[in-house]
Amino acid sequence: MKYIVTILFVTLLSGCATWGGIKKDTRDGAEWTKEKINQGASYVKEKTD
């Protein structure tokens, strides 16, 4: 049971960090340029290959 609680806690913390990143990206959306979007897509592609 202790392991389940620990895993749940870590999952919630990582979800909060992700949500914070989403909110920041949304706020900065007006500053996105074609180059920034391309760099982001290249980064994701590199990490998933």
Secondary structure as GFF3:
##gff-version 3
##sequence-region A 1 49
A	DSSP	alpha_helix	2	27	.	.	.	ID=ss1
A	DSSP	three_ten_helix	28	31	.	.	.	ID=ss2
A	DSSP	alpha_helix	34	48	.	.	.	ID=ss3
###
